Amino acid sequence: MAETVEPEEAGQAYARRVAEAKATIPHAYIEVEAQPRDEAPPHALVQAVAGALRDAPRVNGAYRDGRYELRSEVNVAVAVSAQGTVFHPVIRNADDKDLSEIAGELAELSERVRSGAVTRPELSGATFSMADLRPQGIARASGIVRKGQAAYLSVGEPAPGRISLSLACDARILHGAEAAEFLAAVRERLCQKG
C-alpha cells in the first residue's frame, strides 16, 4: 500500500517549472571531465563558470520568440536542497566578484534557503544555473535547462580528484561547438595553477 503525500507549495512550484522546461525546451547534453588544481569548492566553481560566461554570450543568454536574448549581467544561480525541494538562489554579477565574496554570498544564501528566510528577489534574475552534486556522491548527471536560460551545469565526481562537468543546453541557442568551448573554458579555469 502506498501513502500519498501532498508536496508543499515550493515543491509544487518546482515540479511545474521542471515539467514545463522539459516539455518546451529541446535539450542537448555535453560533458567533460577535469582534474582541478584543488578540490574545486562550490565558490571556485561559481567563479570559473562566471568567468567563462563573460566570454560566452549565448551560453549566458536565452532563446525567446525566435531570437537570441544576450545578457550583459552574469547572474549565476546555484542549486540548494531544502524543504523537500530545490531552490536556486542567485549570485548577481558573479563575474565581478572575487573568490571570498562569492564564498560569503553563497554561504549566506544557502543558509537563508535552509532556514526558509530566502526572498523571491534572491531567487530571481539568474542568467545561468548550476548544481554541485558531489556531496550526494553523484558521479555525473544531466540537468534540466531552466526557462529563460540557455544551459544548466551539473557537477559530479566520477573518481577521487576528478570532476565531471555536464552541460544541458537549449539546442535552439547552443550548438555543440559553443557548448564544448564553454566547458573547455570552465575546465581550464579550474585546472590553472595558482
C-alpha positions in Angstrom: 0.0 0.0 0.0 1.3 3.4 -0.9 1.0 6.7 1.0 0.0 9.8 -0.9 1.8 13.0 0.2 0.9 16.5 -0.9 4.0 18.5 -1.7 4.5 21.8 -0.1 4.0 25.0 -2.2 7.7 25.2 -3.0 7.7 21.6 -4.2 4.7 22.0 -6.3 6.2 25.2 -8.0 9.4 23.3 -8.7 7.6 20.4 -10.2 5.6 22.7 -12.5 8.8 24.6 -13.6 10.8 21.5 -14.5 7.9 19.8 -16.3 7.3 22.9 -18.4 11.0 23.3 -19.1 11.4 19.7 -20.2 8.3 19.9 -22.3 9.1 23.1 -24.1 12.9 23.3 -24.4 14.7 20.8 -26.8 17.6 19.6 -24.6 21.1 18.5 -25.8 23.8 17.3 -23.5 27.6 17.6 -23.4 30.2 16.6 -20.8 33.9 16.8 -20.0 36.0 15.6 -17.0 38.6 17.7 -15.3 41.2 17.3 -12.6 41.1 20.6 -10.8 44.1 22.2 -9.1 42.3 21.8 -5.7 39.1 20.2 -4.7 37.1 22.9 -6.6 34.8 24.0 -3.8 31.4 25.4 -4.9 32.6 29.0 -4.8 35.5 28.2 -7.1 33.1 26.5 -9.5 30.9 29.6 -9.5 33.9 31.8 -10.2 35.1 29.6 -13.0 31.7 29.5 -14.6 31.1 33.2 -14.2 34.4 34.0 -15.9 33.7 31.6 -18.8 30.2 33.1 -19.2 31.6 36.5 -19.6 33.2 35.3 -22.8 30.3 33.2 -24.0 27.3 35.4 -24.6 25.0 32.7 -26.0 25.6 30.4 -23.0 24.7 33.4 -20.8 21.6 34.1 -23.0 18.2 32.6 -23.8 16.1 31.7 -26.8 12.9 33.8 -26.9 10.3 34.0 -29.6 12.7 33.0 -32.4 15.5 35.4 -31.2 18.6 35.1 -29.1 18.5 37.3 -25.9 22.1 38.0 -24.9 22.6 39.5 -21.4 25.2 41.8 -20.1 24.9 40.7 -16.5 26.3 37.3 -15.3 24.0 36.1 -12.6 24.7 32.5 -11.5 22.1 30.5 -9.6 23.3 27.6 -7.5 21.0 24.7 -6.5 20.4 24.3 -2.8 18.2 21.5 -1.5 15.8 22.4 1.4 12.3 21.9 2.5 11.8 18.8 0.3 12.7 20.6 -3.0 15.4 22.5 -4.8 15.9 26.3 -4.7 18.3 28.3 -6.9 19.5 31.4 -5.1 21.3 33.9 -7.4 24.8 35.4 -7.1 24.4 38.6 -9.1 27.3 40.0 -11.2 29.3 36.9 -10.2 31.9 37.7 -12.9 32.8 40.9 -11.0 33.3 39.2 -7.6 36.4 37.7 -6.1 36.6 34.2 -4.6 36.0 35.3 -1.0 33.0 37.5 -2.0 31.4 34.6 -3.8 32.1 32.2 -0.9 30.5 34.5 1.6 27.5 35.2 -0.6 27.0 31.6 -1.4 27.2 30.5 2.2 24.7 33.3 3.3 22.2 32.5 0.5 22.4 28.8 1.2 21.7 29.4 4.9 18.8 31.6 4.1 17.3 28.9 1.8 17.7 26.2 4.5 16.2 28.5 7.2 13.2 29.4 5.0 14.2 33.1 5.0 15.2 33.4 1.3 13.2 36.0 -0.6 11.8 35.9 -4.1 14.2 38.6 -5.4 17.1 36.4 -4.1 15.7 33.5 -6.3 15.2 35.6 -9.5 17.2 37.1 -12.3 19.6 34.2 -13.0 21.2 34.1 -16.4 22.7 30.6 -15.8 22.1 27.8 -13.3 24.2 25.0 -11.8 24.2 22.2 -9.3 27.2 20.7 -7.4 26.1 17.1 -6.8 29.4 15.8 -5.4 28.2 16.0 -1.8 25.5 13.5 -2.6 28.0 11.1 -4.2 26.9 11.7 -7.7 29.4 10.9 -10.5 27.6 12.6 -13.3 24.1 13.9 -14.0 22.1 15.6 -16.8 20.2 18.6 -15.6 17.2 20.4 -16.9 17.6 23.8 -18.6 15.5 26.4 -16.7 13.1 28.6 -18.6 14.7 31.8 -19.8 18.2 30.3 -19.8 20.4 28.6 -22.4 22.1 26.0 -20.2 22.4 24.2 -16.8 25.6 22.8 -15.4 25.7 19.7 -13.2 29.0 18.9 -11.4 29.8 15.4 -10.2 32.7 13.4 -9.0 33.4 10.3 -11.1 36.6 9.4 -9.3 38.7 10.9 -6.5 40.4 14.1 -7.6 38.3 14.3 -10.8 35.1 16.1 -11.5 32.5 15.8 -14.3 31.1 18.9 -15.9 27.8 18.0 -17.6 26.1 20.8 -19.6 22.4 20.6 -20.5 21.7 23.0 -23.4 18.7 24.6 -25.1 19.5 23.3 -28.5 17.8 26.2 -30.1 20.5 28.6 -29.0 23.5 26.4 -28.1 25.2 24.1 -30.5 27.8 21.5 -29.8 30.9 23.6 -30.6 29.8 26.6 -28.5 28.9 24.3 -25.6 32.2 22.5 -25.9 34.2 25.7 -25.9 32.4 26.9 -22.8 33.1 23.7 -20.9 36.7 23.8 -22.0 37.0 27.3 -20.6 35.4 26.3 -17.3 37.8 23.3 -17.1 40.8 25.5 -17.9 39.9 28.0 -15.2 39.5 25.1 -12.6 42.8 23.5 -13.6 45.0 26.6 -13.9 47.9 26.6 -11.5 47.6 29.4 -8.8 
